[in-house]
Amino acid sequence: MNFIKEFWEFLKVRKKYWLLPIIIVLVIFGGLIVLTQGSAVAPFIYTIF
């Protein structure tokens, strides 16, 4: 949680709020890959891309 707090402070100080959507999308895609690896849902996820 310390990393998230420091990252949020960095965004506030540097006024780089445009980075937030990029980070959120990367985290969602990373979580999707981790959760679907080795499951029956994986072939359906790969057809999206």
C-alpha positions as CSV (number, residue, x, y, z in Angstrom):
1,M,0.0,0.0,0.0
2,N,3.0,2.3,0.5
3,F,3.8,2.2,-3.2
4,I,0.2,3.3,-4.1
5,K,0.3,6.1,-1.6
6,E,3.6,7.4,-3.0
7,F,2.4,7.0,-6.6
8,W,-0.7,9.1,-5.8
9,E,1.4,11.8,-4.1
10,F,3.7,11.8,-7.2
11,L,0.6,12.3,-9.5
12,K,-0.7,15.1,-7.3
13,V,2.6,17.0,-7.0
14,R,3.7,16.6,-10.7
15,K,0.1,17.0,-12.0
16,K,0.3,13.9,-14.2
17,Y,-3.3,12.8,-13.8
18,W,-3.2,11.5,-17.4
19,L,-1.1,8.6,-16.3
20,L,-3.8,7.2,-14.0
21,P,-6.0,5.7,-16.8
22,I,-3.0,4.0,-18.4
23,I,-1.9,2.5,-15.1
24,I,-5.5,1.3,-14.4
25,V,-5.8,-0.4,-17.8
26,L,-2.4,-2.1,-17.4
27,V,-3.4,-3.4,-13.9
28,I,-6.8,-4.7,-15.3
29,F,-5.1,-6.5,-18.2
30,G,-2.4,-8.0,-15.9
31,G,-5.1,-9.2,-13.4
32,L,-7.1,-10.7,-16.3
33,I,-4.0,-12.6,-17.5
34,V,-3.2,-13.9,-14.1
35,L,-6.7,-15.0,-13.3
36,T,-7.4,-16.7,-16.6
37,Q,-4.1,-18.5,-17.0
38,G,-4.7,-22.3,-17.0
39,S,-8.5,-22.0,-16.9
40,A,-11.3,-22.8,-19.3
41,V,-11.9,-19.1,-19.9
42,A,-8.5,-18.5,-21.5
43,P,-9.4,-19.5,-25.1
44,F,-12.3,-16.9,-25.0
45,I,-10.0,-14.2,-23.7
46,Y,-7.5,-14.8,-26.5
47,T,-10.2,-14.4,-29.2
48,I,-10.8,-10.9,-28.0
49,F,-7.2,-9.9,-28.9
